């Protein structure tokens, strides 16, 4: 077994952030080769974290990045086990780098594909960075979802990094686009327009409303019951769809009317709440 100096252990510890004893053991197994020791520790850490993969990951961060050259915007969600980790500088840098790489790189069809990429100016892949940080912090991370939007768009990221919104637009670009992103974060529409709503959601709401109306209007003719139900369903649809909602900054107008006045059209909306698909 190689004779390992304190200076060698300190060098490896500074490089990895891992405990003194783990660094010394890895250097001994690698006969003093620091690069080989790093790889041994990475593999050992990955095995350890795989055994913990069933742990709950209820905390995390959402990151958004827009490429200033192309206008392409990306949003990424990275989950972890505890709230304190979400404030860790390396964790923040990791999720931000993931979003930046997705926006500025060649793109990716899956999270696995994204994590295989090496950001510009770095020597390691995003997957290696993720594995190394998990090994250092000893918590499970889950790179849970990502989205990339090409073309004209606006976005909003809440101050707690737990709510993210992107809207893809067409027409004139103005501050209205970002205002609509904040509107979405606040009002939580289920869909952009009525035709986008899941029919099963509407059917379920109709069943609930019909039962409620019948109980509260016993003895009234069926045609009256039906009119009341239709009125409530119409209100539900207006509340559920972004374009039909009263615009928070000007409730006298719907979002659709505000967009029309600004010569702008919302083509797509993406609204994430941390940990909720």
N, C-alpha and C positions, 0 to 999 in steps of 0.2 A: 504494500500500500504506500502510495506516494506521501512524502513528508510535506505537509501543507503549512505555509507560513500564515501568520495573522494578517499580513498585508494582502495576500491572495484572497483570503476570506472576505476581508473588508472591501476589496475591489468588486468581488462578485455580489456582495450584499448591497453595495451602492448601485450596482447595475440592475439588480432584480428587486430589491426591497424586501427580500425574504429573510427569515430568521438565521442567525449566525450558525446554529447547529446544522440546519438544512444545507446551507452554503458549503460548510466544511465537508459534510458527507458527500455532496455532489462532486466537489473538487477531488476528493479522495478516489471516488469511483471513476472519475475522468482522468486520473493520473495528472492532475494539475492543469489540465486544458480547460480554460475558462469557457470557451465557446461550447465545448462538448458538455460541460457542467450545466450550462444554461439550458441546453436541449434536454438533458436528463431531468432537470427540475421541471421543465415545461411538460414533459411526458408524464412525470409522476403527479404533477398537479392536475393534469387533465383526467387521469384515472380517479383521483380523489374526488374531483368535482362531478364526474359521471355518476359516482355512487350517491351523490347528494342531489341528483337532478330532479327528484320528486319534491323538493322543497318548494314552498309557496313563494312566488315572486310578486308581491303586491305593491312594491314601490318601483320607482324608475323615473325616466325622463323622456320627453319627446323633443326632438331637435328638427329644425327647419333650416334649409340653406338654399339660396337662389344664386345661380351662376350669373355674375354681372355681365359676362360676355354674351351668353346665349339666352338668358332669361329663364332657363330650365330650373324648376324648383323641386326639391326633394324633401320628404318628411320621413323620419325614422323613429321607432320606439324601441328603447332598451330598458328591460325590466331587471330589477334586483330584489333582494330579500328585505332590506331595511331602509328606512328613510335617511339615516345619516350618510349612507353611501351615495345617495343622489347628489350630495353636496361635495363629494370628493372631486378634486380638480382633475384627476386622471380619468375618472368615470365621465365627467362632463366633456373632457377633451375627446374621449373615445366616441361617444354618441354624436358629438358635433362633427368629428372626422368621417363618421359613417354617412351622415347626411350630405356633407360636402363632396365625398367621393361619389355618391349616387348621383348628385346633381352635375358634377363636372367631369366625371369619368365616362367610360364607355356604356354605362348603364348596366342593369342586371335584371334578369327575369325572376330571380329568387334571392332570398336572404343569403343562402349558401353561396350563390354566385358572387354576391357583393362582398362577402367576408373573405373570399379568396383573393380579392384585389389588393394591391399595394398602393396606398396614396402617394402622390408625388412628393418627393423629398424624404420619404421614409424607406427603411430597409426591411421592414416587416409587414406582413399582410394584416388586414383588420382582424382576421381570425386569431393570428398569433398575439396581437395586442389584447384582444378580448380574453384569450386563455391566460396570458401572463397576468393580467389585472385580476382575474378571478382567483388565480393561484396566490396572488399577493394579498388580496383582501379576504379571501376564503369565504366568499359568498357566491351563490349561483346567479349568473346573469342569463337572460334570455333575450336575444335579438328577435323580437316578436313580429314586427311588421314594417313595411316600407312602401313608399309610393313615390313616383316620379312624374311630374307634370311638365310637359313641353308646351311652349307657346306662352301667350300673355296670361299672367296670373297675378294674384295678390295673396297675402297670407297673414296670419295672426297667430302668435304663440303667447299663451297666457304667462304671467310672471312666474307661476309655479312650475312651468314646463310640464303641466299635466293635461293641458288642452291645446290642441293644434288644429288650425283650419287653413285650407287652401281653396280658393275659388279660381276656376279657369274662366276667362272672360273674352269677349269679342267687342270690338268697337272702341270708343274713346276710353282711355285709361285716366282715372282720376282718383282722388282720395276716397271716393264713394266705394271703390272696390275693397279697400281695407276696412272701411266702416261696415260693409256687409259681412266681412269675415268676423268682426267683433259681434255683429248682430247674431250670427250663427252660433258663436260660442255662448252667447247669453240666452238666446231663445230656443236653441236645440231643435231645429226642424228635423223631421224624420226623412225628408226627401226634398229634392229641388222643386219638383212639380207633381201634381196629382197622379199623372200617368206613371211616375217612378215609384209610387208607394206599393209595397207588397200587398197583393189582393187578399192574402190571408189575414193581414193586419186590419184591413178595412172590414172584412167579414166578421172578425172577432169583435171589433168595436160595434158593428151593427147588432150583433147578438146581445151584447151587454146593454146597449142603449135601448133596444126593443123591450127587453125584460124590465128595465128600469121604468120606461115610459108606461108600459102596461100596468105595472104596480101602482104608479102614481096617478094614473088616469083610468081607473077601473070604471067600467060602465059606458065609456065613450065609444062611439062608432069606430069601426076598423079604419075607415078612411081618414078620420081625424088622428088616430094613433099613427098611421102611416105618414101623415104630413109632419107630425111632431118629430118622428124618427128621422125623416129626411132632412129636416131643419138642423137637427143635432149632428147628423153625419156631415152635412155641408160645413158646419162650424168646425167639426173635427178635422176635416180635410184642410180647411183654411189655416187652422192652427198648426197642422203637421207639415205643411209645404212652405218652403222658404219664400217662393215668389208671391204667395197669397197672404203672408203674414204682414201686419202693419209694421212699417220700418221704424225701428227704435228711435232713430234720430228725427223722424217726422211721421208720427203715428197717423196723420191724416192721409198718408199715402201707403200703398202696399210696396213691398220691395220691388215688385215688377214695375210699378208706376215710377218709382224713384230711378230705376235703371233706364226706363224709356226716356225720362226727362233728361238723363245724362248721356243719351245715345250710347248706352252700354248694355250688353247682354251677358248674363251668367250662363255658361254652358255646362258647368260641372261644379259640384261642391264636395269637399272631403272634410269630414269633421271627426276628429279623434278625441276621445277621453281616455286617459291613461288606463291601460289594462282592460278596457271594454271595447270589444269588437262591434 
